[in-house]
Amino acid sequence: MLNALKRWALGLSNTVSVYIKRIAFYIMDVLEPELIWVNGQCYRFYESTAWKNIHTSAPYMEDKESVCSNDDSETDIEIVPHGTSFKHTFYVPKIFYSHIIGTKGVTRRKLENETRTTIDIPKKGKDGHIVITGRERKAVISARNRIDLLIETLKKKIHYTHFLSIPLNKKGIMDKYLSFKNEVLEKYNKTTHNIDESLFQTTSKLHLTIGMLKLFDDNDKKHAVDVLMDCKENIINPILEETGPLNIQLQGVACMNDDPTEVKILYAQVTRNEKLQELINKVAEYFIDTGLMEKEYETIKLHATLMNVAFKDEYPAKFKERYDASEIINAYKDTLFGETILNQIDISELHTATRDNYYKSTGSITF
């Protein structure tokens, strides 16, 4: 049906064709919405304007298909009698309060009307718990599920706040990196290669990234620290007892994309070490299993970023020009940037590093 629609659209004027394509996309939004899992239940998330115009309960709409949803009675949330009604109390970081309330309270009223509940939210700037009350137990559960779904969709749109890192701000590595930076700036000028100093990593920020995190308040931060401590006890210590200290060696450079003449990110490669890779993968999996990290790859690609167009401040990322790194990759393909022992993992807070200091640590383990 969609193919026929597209063929028909090609024969129309450009203006009409644009409208037809938009309709096709809206149809696909309705027929194939994003599926989001919350507390073991699956929900369809409809964001398109088309669906919002058809269904008043969008964008947080429970999926009624048995393949996706569980019976409300199977929930493990705590619901207590409250006079002739039922009450449920739960914690939500205050960053989400305004989104649950909505402009002039529209979202909260919509939730309350559709679930036949009352939803009490702490006042602006205050920490606390959300309280849902309703005459029917299933109504309270439905309201909680919808709030959870709303929060999960919001989390996808909020920027990362922290990352799990292995600091590389060691003197030997920093000295080698500075030599590389100065040589590149001297040999490859901006006119022919589109390279200038703003592309280069700040020396004090050199690191390996294990994964990105979104920690919204002190409770989230404490949870992340606790998980990191568990990783040390259950994953890191057992591996190191078997192998002894694990070496991290940086040698050679590579780019993230296939075309070395159109590069966004140039990085120093980590020499392959099977046990090091195993340890890092297991730490990442542990954080993913606890819900603190999203799974992006089957295995973590360990690398130390040396140059990145994102470091340029004057333009949004999508408008930043790429640079030609083909000669640099060839010239430094065997360069040794140094080595260190894996003996520290940090929960680092984004945007806190300075010219002379590493990122602020929310939590750290050494071994």
PyMOL commands that set and color helices and strands:
alter all, ss='L'
color gray80, all
select helices_A, chain A and resi 2-10+14-31+49-54+72-74+94-101+103-115+137-157+171-187+190-193+197-199+203-205+218-243+274-289+309-311+317-319+326-331
alter helices_A, ss='H'
color red, helices_A
select strands_A, chain A and resi 34-38+41-45+60-62+80-82+85-91+117-120+129-134+162-167+207-213+247-255+265-270+303-308+336-341+344-349+361-366
alter strands_A, ss='S'
color yellow, strands_A
deselect
rebuild
show_as cartoon
